[in-house]
Amino acid sequence: MPDWIHHPCPPLDRASEAAALARQGELTKPPGALGRLEQLAVRLAAQQGRLKPRVERVCITVFAADHGIAARGVSAFPQAVTAEMVRNFARGGAAINVLARQLGATLEVVNLGTVTPIGPLAQVVDATIAPGCGDIGLGPAMQVPQFAAALQAGRAAVERALAAGTELFIAGEMGIGNTTAAAALGAALLDLPAAALVGPGTGLDADGVVHKCRLIEGALALHASARDPLEQLRRLSGFELAALTGAYLHAAQRGLPVLVDGFICSVAALAAVRIQPAVSDWLHLSHASAEPGHAAICTALGLTPLLDLGLRLGEGSGAALALPLLRLACDLHGQMATFAEAQVSDRQPV
Amino acid sequence: MPDWIHHPCPPLDRASEAAALARQGELTKPPGALGRLEQLAVRLAAQQGRLKPRVERVCITVFAADHGIAARGVSAFPQAVTAEMVRNFARGGAAINVLARQLGATLEVVNLGTVTPIGPLAQVVDATIAPGCGDIGLGPAMQVPQFAAALQAGRAAVERALAAGTELFIAGEMGIGNTTAAAALGAALLDLPAAALVGPGTGLDADGVVHKCRLIEGALALHASARDPLEQLRRLSGFELAALTGAYLHAAQRGLPVLVDGFICSVAALAAVRIQPAVSDWLHLSHASAEPGHAAICTALGLTPLLDLGLRLGEGSGAALALPLLRLACDLHGQMATFAEAQVSDRQPV
């Protein structure tokens, strides 16, 4: 297993946090009137080590891969859609393309291996490990070298984002079948039955969800001996989930705040936190997914999502949609006048 | 009472709505995967009468005024703050200034009358009616000509916004004591006791809330004979609340979609809907306020806020914070590729 996984994360900057908190009390508004946006600005100050944080430069990386278990009918869409959507990303037609353009964010797609081969494409980094991971109902998702490569692909994406000057990292995923893998990994990490984490994904009907649940139960039974989160990740996830976990771990190690997308990304983030609890200091949850298992993952992370709009698309789209709130929280924090500057009277003495 | 209040609202464009709904089903995502953003885009299409709605050009109008009842200690802040904040708006230091700048929205402040006189100020329209409205615990908030002037000030703001090409209207308010007036009006409109709508506003302690509640009960008893919503608005609100209601009525009459801010704006919107139920077709609720009475108002409006971030600032700030979601909903709706364009496989036949 690669050594870097266990490198420590830096501590939050408590001096910047205290200064930011004091500034919030001086701005021309009743104390606490900006609610969670105040806490967001203060946490970003602690993460970025500056009184006035900024999240203008943002890199979004979408990790794509196929899943062995998808051949057994766990999705409303055919498996070919993973590769087709990678081509859609390259042509700029997917939801995350539209959002990245509008937000002025950099978008990169990392292909970790699809069943249908994909040739070289603009904006797509070829990091193919194999044409899809193993079927978690029959064996481990990844062999040890494959797992190391997937983790490393996440680490490398964060390094590229940092080289581009990113102030916040967003990851997304694309992979037909990956709510099945995420539910299996989430259930293993939380020691819960499959039924607690399973959901319709892209749109399974009730019978489909029952079938998916049975397959996850089988995978959980097969890998029940794995109790270490890293080993659970290797056995019960997939290339893009392992890359997400590697990316979150490395972002935290580099002191880079992360805005986590929905169900699948949150499960990968939980794996990262189980591997290194300090990763949690660097995470923001963007939205509450419509996938029913997400709530249990958010609770385990101890974090509350910013948005709750019934989203269940993936690709990093929910995180992108929450980005304006982080930006505006920073703008309000950095640009509002203080009571003294504006000569506005503060609260009356009680 | 001015005739224009009862002019009818145009119907929604059901053909554009149907076309937008059909387009949502063709975009490269699982059906419904963008949750409320899909409904938002479809509703905006119905309101704007075009397949691809846009909310790029946005005008924000903040209505400011003082309240007679504020002299009796219903706020954590002194009454002078209303005028001081109008000056802060003019100098660009308030939260709504920062948000309008970052969002590229036009900001206008309409001064309807403050206790402390304000001279001419940049970006502030002087529409002074009186130095604050009447104390609702002692008599009506407004005399009939004052009420007509306040409603007309809202109408005029919408006309200016339309002349500037606005595609969406946002209103905000500033007035020390106006959660007291809004709670009184909301309770009268919903026939609920004061306790169901009262809250801490800018930060009253528990004793302060009890005092505020007793004052609202007194005002409700004094004006109990008023059963017509227009008369309840005249007696139990204030200049800025009546201007908000006038603005919402006129925006609906002109077929202009409205993004409603928090507690006070929602009460004014409810008054508009009680005067003309069709106004409801033109409203979007931006956020769930931390003010506890807001939930009952949202329920009565039959609308669900987009954000829930514990905001309780006013000024239109919550609506401004939700604006990026409306814009991105339009961008996704208008710019994503269809399955056919992107050659992506649709769902498997069940």
HADDOCK unambig.tbl for C-alpha pairs under 7 A between the chains (distance, minus, plus):
assign (segid A and resid 28 and name CA) (segid B and resid 94 and name CA) 6.44 0.50 0.50
assign (segid A and resid 29 and name CA) (segid B and resid 313 and name CA) 6.84 0.50 0.50
assign (segid A and resid 30 and name CA) (segid B and resid 202 and name CA) 5.60 0.50 0.50
assign (segid A and resid 33 and name CA) (segid B and resid 311 and name CA) 5.50 0.50 0.50
assign (segid A and resid 33 and name CA) (segid B and resid 312 and name CA) 4.79 0.50 0.50
assign (segid A and resid 33 and name CA) (segid B and resid 313 and name CA) 4.95 0.50 0.50
assign (segid A and resid 34 and name CA) (segid B and resid 311 and name CA) 4.89 0.50 0.50
assign (segid A and resid 34 and name CA) (segid B and resid 312 and name CA) 6.54 0.50 0.50
assign (segid A and resid 34 and name CA) (segid B and resid 313 and name CA) 6.37 0.50 0.50
assign (segid A and resid 35 and name CA) (segid B and resid 309 and name CA) 5.82 0.50 0.50
assign (segid A and resid 35 and name CA) (segid B and resid 310 and name CA) 4.48 0.50 0.50
assign (segid A and resid 35 and name CA) (segid B and resid 311 and name CA) 4.79 0.50 0.50
assign (segid A and resid 36 and name CA) (segid B and resid 309 and name CA) 5.34 0.50 0.50
assign (segid A and resid 36 and name CA) (segid B and resid 310 and name CA) 6.22 0.50 0.50
assign (segid A and resid 76 and name CA) (segid B and resid 347 and name CA) 5.70 0.50 0.50
assign (segid A and resid 76 and name CA) (segid B and resid 348 and name CA) 6.05 0.50 0.50
assign (segid A and resid 77 and name CA) (segid B and resid 346 and name CA) 6.70 0.50 0.50
assign (segid A and resid 77 and name CA) (segid B and resid 347 and name CA) 4.62 0.50 0.50
assign (segid A and resid 77 and name CA) (segid B and resid 348 and name CA) 5.47 0.50 0.50
assign (segid A and resid 78 and name CA) (segid B and resid 348 and name CA) 6.25 0.50 0.50
assign (segid A and resid 81 and name CA) (segid B and resid 344 and name CA) 6.27 0.50 0.50
assign (segid A and resid 81 and name CA) (segid B and resid 345 and name CA) 6.05 0.50 0.50
assign (segid A and resid 84 and name CA) (segid B and resid 344 and name CA) 5.37 0.50 0.50
assign (segid A and resid 85 and name CA) (segid B and resid 344 and name CA) 6.68 0.50 0.50
assign (segid A and resid 88 and name CA) (segid B and resid 342 and name CA) 5.84 0.50 0.50
assign (segid A and resid 93 and name CA) (segid B and resid 336 and name CA) 5.04 0.50 0.50
assign (segid A and resid 93 and name CA) (segid B and resid 337 and name CA) 4.51 0.50 0.50
assign (segid A and resid 94 and name CA) (segid B and resid 28 and name CA) 6.43 0.50 0.50
assign (segid A and resid 94 and name CA) (segid B and resid 336 and name CA) 5.59 0.50 0.50
assign (segid A and resid 94 and name CA) (segid B and resid 337 and name CA) 6.34 0.50 0.50
assign (segid A and resid 95 and name CA) (segid B and resid 332 and name CA) 6.10 0.50 0.50
assign (segid A and resid 95 and name CA) (segid B and resid 336 and name CA) 5.90 0.50 0.50
assign (segid A and resid 98 and name CA) (segid B and resid 331 and name CA) 6.79 0.50 0.50
assign (segid A and resid 98 and name CA) (segid B and resid 332 and name CA) 6.10 0.50 0.50
assign (segid A and resid 98 and name CA) (segid B and resid 335 and name CA) 6.53 0.50 0.50
assign (segid A and resid 98 and name CA) (segid B and resid 336 and name CA) 6.55 0.50 0.50
assign (segid A and resid 99 and name CA) (segid B and resid 328 and name CA) 6.93 0.50 0.50
assign (segid A and resid 202 and name CA) (segid B and resid 30 and name CA) 5.60 0.50 0.50
assign (segid A and resid 307 and name CA) (segid B and resid 307 and name CA) 6.50 0.50 0.50
assign (segid A and resid 309 and name CA) (segid B and resid 35 and name CA) 5.80 0.50 0.50
assign (segid A and resid 309 and name CA) (segid B and resid 36 and name CA) 5.33 0.50 0.50
assign (segid A and resid 310 and name CA) (segid B and resid 35 and name CA) 4.47 0.50 0.50
assign (segid A and resid 310 and name CA) (segid B and resid 36 and name CA) 6.21 0.50 0.50
assign (segid A and resid 311 and name CA) (segid B and resid 33 and name CA) 5.49 0.50 0.50
assign (segid A and resid 311 and name CA) (segid B and resid 34 and name CA) 4.88 0.50 0.50
assign (segid A and resid 311 and name CA) (segid B and resid 35 and name CA) 4.78 0.50 0.50
assign (segid A and resid 312 and name CA) (segid B and resid 33 and name CA) 4.78 0.50 0.50
assign (segid A and resid 312 and name CA) (segid B and resid 34 and name CA) 6.53 0.50 0.50
assign (segid A and resid 313 and name CA) (segid B and resid 29 and name CA) 6.86 0.50 0.50
assign (segid A and resid 313 and name CA) (segid B and resid 33 and name CA) 4.95 0.50 0.50
assign (segid A and resid 313 and name CA) (segid B and resid 34 and name CA) 6.36 0.50 0.50
assign (segid A and resid 321 and name CA) (segid B and resid 325 and name CA) 6.84 0.50 0.50
assign (segid A and resid 324 and name CA) (segid B and resid 324 and name CA) 6.60 0.50 0.50
assign (segid A and resid 325 and name CA) (segid B and resid 321 and name CA) 6.85 0.50 0.50
assign (segid A and resid 328 and name CA) (segid B and resid 99 and name CA) 6.93 0.50 0.50
assign (segid A and resid 331 and name CA) (segid B and resid 98 and name CA) 6.79 0.50 0.50
assign (segid A and resid 332 and name CA) (segid B and resid 95 and name CA) 6.10 0.50 0.50
assign (segid A and resid 332 and name CA) (segid B and resid 98 and name CA) 6.11 0.50 0.50
assign (segid A and resid 335 and name CA) (segid B and resid 98 and name CA) 6.53 0.50 0.50
assign (segid A and resid 336 and name CA) (segid B and resid 93 and name CA) 5.05 0.50 0.50
assign (segid A and resid 336 and name CA) (segid B and resid 94 and name CA) 5.59 0.50 0.50
assign (segid A and resid 336 and name CA) (segid B and resid 95 and name CA) 5.89 0.50 0.50
assign (segid A and resid 336 and name CA) (segid B and resid 98 and name CA) 6.55 0.50 0.50
assign (segid A and resid 337 and name CA) (segid B and resid 93 and name CA) 4.51 0.50 0.50
assign (segid A and resid 337 and name CA) (segid B and resid 94 and name CA) 6.34 0.50 0.50
assign (segid A and resid 342 and name CA) (segid B and resid 88 and name CA) 5.86 0.50 0.50
assign (segid A and resid 344 and name CA) (segid B and resid 81 and name CA) 6.28 0.50 0.50
assign (segid A and resid 344 and name CA) (segid B and resid 84 and name CA) 5.38 0.50 0.50
assign (segid A and resid 344 and name CA) (segid B and resid 85 and name CA) 6.70 0.50 0.50
assign (segid A and resid 345 and name CA) (segid B and resid 81 and name CA) 6.05 0.50 0.50
assign (segid A and resid 346 and name CA) (segid B and resid 77 and name CA) 6.71 0.50 0.50
assign (segid A and resid 347 and name CA) (segid B and resid 76 and name CA) 5.71 0.50 0.50
assign (segid A and resid 347 and name CA) (segid B and resid 77 and name CA) 4.64 0.50 0.50
assign (segid A and resid 348 and name CA) (segid B and resid 76 and name CA) 6.05 0.50 0.50
assign (segid A and resid 348 and name CA) (segid B and resid 77 and name CA) 5.48 0.50 0.50
assign (segid A and resid 348 and name CA) (segid B and resid 78 and name CA) 6.25 0.50 0.50
